[in-house]
């Protein structure tokens, strides 16, 4: 485990999207996580923060938007890369982030 990465600094924010709310019915939750975090760190952080049992973690690196015009590369502020984690919980556990909103 990276010593500079605190377990509470791994999860940046929960992702509240239409797809995320439909996945919550299947006991799967979406989080934006630190780019340096790996699957065991994400699992430990979710278990510690929400007091649940995690069965699986899937990680996706979301690429930033490309520049338009003559220059190539990626935008520095608007479209920088970020990491998304899909966390699957045990059947008996659930995270009540935005229930009833």
Helices and strands as residue ranges (DSSP letters): H 7-10, E 11-14, H 18-23, G 24-26, E 28-33, H 39-50, E 54-62, E 82-89
